[in-house]
Amino acid sequence: MASIRISGLSKSYAGKDSGAAVSGLDLDIKDNQFVTLLGPSGCGKTTTLRLIAGYMTPDTGTIRVGDRVVSSSDGVAPPDKRGMGMVFQNYAVWPHKTVFENVVFGLKLRGIASSEAKRRVEEALALVNLAGLEGRFPGELSGGQQQRVALARSLVVEPEILLLDEPLSNLDAKLRERMRVELKQLQRRTGITFVYVTHDQAEALALSDQIAVMHGGKLQQYGTPDDVYRRPANKIVADFMGIVNFVPGTVRGGDIVEIDGVDMRAPRALGLVPGEPVDVAVRPENVRLFRAPTEEARLTGKITEKTYLGNITEYWIELKSGAVLRAQTHPLEQFAAGDQVHLVIDGAECSVFPRTDAATKH
């Protein structure tokens, strides 16, 4: 298998001095990991994947696979010489060929003997749970099965690295969830390094060993799913990774932050200047609601909206300052719109950012 090391990678579609799709990217993808490039449309994630695949020449920087330089501004090794497979968003399976013919195609191009090719196709189809469907045509398969054909076609050539460009985006919600599990299991079984592109935060959190959050062509944070969700590097990451409240506050000193007239201990405020205005990133699941005040529940607010979502209930709460906080509770905890409530925010789970570091909305 193989690791990927990206150093100083830049690519511009409008010339080297402007319109950079990817800018100064450094990324170290270790062998046998599932790594996701995550971000909104136009952030540079697909361009990065195409640079890794060898479909583009970088303006600056290098890409190494193991000890071998496969891309630099001087040239690139062609895609078929990189030991990589690629799975596209639109499956790209041939409708006039059977499952077997689709999957064996790459082996025929490589001149693999028929008996060996048949063995490899059977193994690849078994890996993706398509054994016994060799004679069917794509039109006789579900969307999920067609995506598995595309996976098998990439796996059958025994790549060291598998690149996946939003492969589940055309599937319905339930099938997408099932395929997430299958993809993760497939990566564990094969030991292949997976590099996966998506704009779906839940998908990235569910699948990845490491997530590279990108915005504006630059890497914002690279870390485990737990890191990027619970310990975002900046407001861009905090805002993109799921639902978050940005509550205005003021640093009192040390790790104390005042919100809506109430002091709260927030360890991640350490190092900020006393008196500095900040935005406190609060996840809805880190807010607890009470009907009566307690020693901890000193914040007060009024529920302005309630949404029942089955496994959770969401509430919008207007604080005395006018700031609105979104909270999630167990559905058995019942409050009504118009109720006055008392709140506890888990400051240990909050991130604190200077007010000038504006979040980007998506």
N, C-alpha and C positions, 0 to 999 in steps of 0.2 A: 504494500500500500504506500501512500505518499502524503507528505505534508506540502503545504503551499505557503510561501513567504512573499508578501507583496511589500515593496519598498518604494516610497516616493512616487506612487503611481498617479499620473495625471492624464486626462484626455479631454480635449475640447472639440466640439463640433463646429465652432465658429472661428477657428484659429487658436494658436497657442496662448494668446494674451487675453482672451475674453471668452465668455460663455462656457466656462469649464464644466463639463458634466461630472468629472471626477477630479479632485484636486488634492495632491499631496497625501495620498492614501497609504498608510502603513498597516499591514494586517498579517498576523501570524496564525495560520490555520494548521493545527496539529493533525498528525496521522490518526485515522480512525475516529474522527469527530464529526458530529452533525452541526454544521455552522450555518446560520441564517443571516442573510443580508436583508435588513428590514428598514422600511421607510416609506414615505408617501411617494406618489408619482413624481418623477423628475428629480429624485434625490440622488441618482447615480448608481443605484443597485444593479439594474439590468446592464448598464454599460460596464460595470465592474465584472459581472458574470461573463459578458461577451469578450472582455479583455482576457479573462482567465482562460476562456475556451479557445482563444487564438483567432477570433473573427475580426479583431481590430489590432492595430499597432498603437501602443501608447505614445503620447507626446514626450513624457519623461517617466523615469522609474523602471523598475524591473519586476518580473514575476518569476519566481523559482519554484520548481517542483522537485522536492528533495534537494540535491546539490546542483541540479541542472537549470540553467537560465533558459526559460522557454519564451520570454517576451522582454523586449527592451525597445528603446526608440530606434535602434539599429535594425530591428527586424523581429519576426516571430516564427516559432516553429509552427508548422501547419496543424490544424485541429486533429487530423488523423495520426499525428506523430506525438501526441501529448499523453497518451494513456488515459484519456478522459471519455466519458459518455455524457450525452446531454438529453434531457427530457424537456419538451416545450409545453407551453400553456395549451396549445391547440391539438395536442397528441401527435399530429403529423403522421398518422398511420395511413397506409394505402388502402382505399376502400375496395379495390379490385383484387387484392391479395388476401389469402387466408391468414389466420393468426400465425401459423407456422412459417408461411412465406414472408410475412412482415418481419418476424424475429430473426430468421436465418439470413436475411439480406446482407447484413454487415459481414457475416462469416464468409459468404460467397465472394464478396469483394476482396477479402483477405486470402482467398484461395484455400480455405480450410476443407479438408477431405469430408465427403458426405457423411460418413459414419460418425466422425468426430463432431461435425456440425449438428447432426441429429441428437447426439448425446447432450451437447451443450444447450440446445434449444429446449429439450425436455427438462433439464435442470433449471434453466431460467424460468420456464413456465411454472414449474413446481414452486420456485421461490416466491412468485407473485400470485400463487393460488389460481392458476389458469390451466392446470393439468387436465387433459381430456378435451380441451376446446381448440386443439390445433387446427381442425378442419373448418372452423367457423370463419365467416367474414365479419369485418368490423361492424357492418350494419345489423348484424345479428347479436351484437353485444351491447351491454349497458355502457353508460359513460365511464363508470368506474372500471369496468373491464377493459375498455379501450385504453384508459390511462395505464392499466397494468401491462397491456401489450407494449406500449411505448417504453415502460420501465424495463420489461424483459428484453426488448430490442437493444437497449443500452447496456444491460447487464451481461448479455450473452457474449459480448466481445471482451469480457473480463477487464473492465477499466479499473485503474487505481483510484480514480476520482469520478464522482457522478455529480454533474451540474444540473440543477432543476430550476426552471424559470416559471414560477407561479403555476405549478402543474395541477393544482386542485381548484383553481378559481372558476372553472366551468362546471363544477359539480354542485349538486344541491347540498344544503346544510348538513343533513344527516350522513350522506355519503362522504362528504368532506371530512367529517369527524372520524368516520370509520377508516378512511384512507390515511388520516394522520397516524392512527395507531399502527396501521400496516407498514407505513413508510418507516416509522421509528423502529419497528421490529425488523424490517428488512435491513436497515443500516446496521443494527446490532448483529444480525446473522452473518452478513457478508463481510463486515469489517472495512467496507469501503468508506473513504472520506466523502461526505455529502456536503455540497455547497448549495444552499437553497435560497431562492429569492421570493419574497412576499411583502405585501403591504399590510397583511393581517396580523395584528399583534397576538391574538389568541393562538393562531397557528404557530407563530414563532416561539411563544412560551411553551406550547405543548410539545414541540418537536426537538428543540435545540439543546445541544451541549453549551454552545456559545452563540450570542447574538451580537451582530455588528449593526448598530443603529446609525443610519445615514440621513443627512439632511443637507440640501444645497451642495451636493457633491463632496461633502466632507464627512469623515467618521466622527460621530458625536460620542459614542461609547461602545466599548467592546467588553463583554463580560457574560457571566452566566445569566439565565433567565431571572433568577432571584436578584442578582445585582442590578440589572437594568430596570426591573420593576420596583424594587424596594429601596434602592440606593442610586437613583438617577444622577448622572454627572452634571446635568444642567436642566433648565426649564423646558428646553426643546424635547429632551428625552422623557422627562416627567409627563409632559403634555401628550406626547404621542403614545406612551405605553398605557393605554386603557383610560379609565375615567379618573379624573383628578380635580380637586378643588384648589384654587389658588386664593388663599385667604390673606388679606392684608394684615400686617403686624409690625411691631417695632421691637428691635433688640434692646433688652434691658441690661444685658451684661452677662458674661459667661455663657451658660446654655439656657438662659431665660428669655422667652419671647412673649410679648404682650399681644393678645388677640381680643379685640372687642372689650377692652378694659380688664381682662383677666390674664394673669401671668401663667405661663405654661413652660414646663421644662422640655426643651427640644435639643438633645445632644448635638444635632448637626448644625446648630447655630454657633457652636464654638468657633472662635476666630473672627466673627463678624464684629463690627464696631458698635458699641453701645449708642443707642439713639438712631441707628440706621433703619430706614424703612425697608421691609422685606415682604416677600410673598411666601407663605407657608403652604407647601404642597401636601394636601391631606387626601388620602384615598377614602372613598365612601365606606369601605369595610372597617376603617379605623375610627369610626365615629359611633359612640354608644348613646342611646337616648333613654331618658328617665322622665317619669311623670312628676316627680318631686325632687327638689334639690338634695344633693348629698355633699359630703366634704370634697369629693372630686368634681362633681357635676355643677360647676359654677357658671358656665356659659348658659345663656338662655336664648330661646328663639321661638318662632311661630312656624308651624308647618303650613306651607302654602300650596303644596301639591303632593299627591301620593300616587304611586304606580305599582300595581301588583304584578309580579313577574313569575309567579309560581314558586320557585325555590328561594326567592328573596322578595322583599318589598323595598321600593325606593321612596325616599322622602326628600323634598326640597324644603329647606328650613331657612327662614330669614332671620338673621341675627339683629341685635339692637342697632348696630351700625348701618344696617341695610345690606350688608354682604349676605350672599345666598350660599348655603352649604348643602351639598348633596350627600345623603347618608343611605346606607343599605343595612337592613336588619333581617333577622329570621322572620318568616311570614307569620309565626305565632305571636310575634311582638306587634300588637295592633295599636296604631295611632290613627287619628283622623285629621283631615285638612282643617285648619283653624285651631288645633290644639297648641297650647303652650307647652314646650318641652325644655328639659335641662340636658346638657350635652357634656360628654367627656371625649376629648380628642387624645388619642394615643400619641403623645409627642415623640416617643422613641421611634415611631414609624414615619414621622414626617421629615421631609427635606425642606431646607430653608434657603431661599435664594434672594440676593439683592434685588430690590424693586426694579432697577434699571435693566436687569437681564430679562427682557420681555419674552414671554412664551409665544411660540408661533402656533396659530390655530390651523387645524386641518379640516 
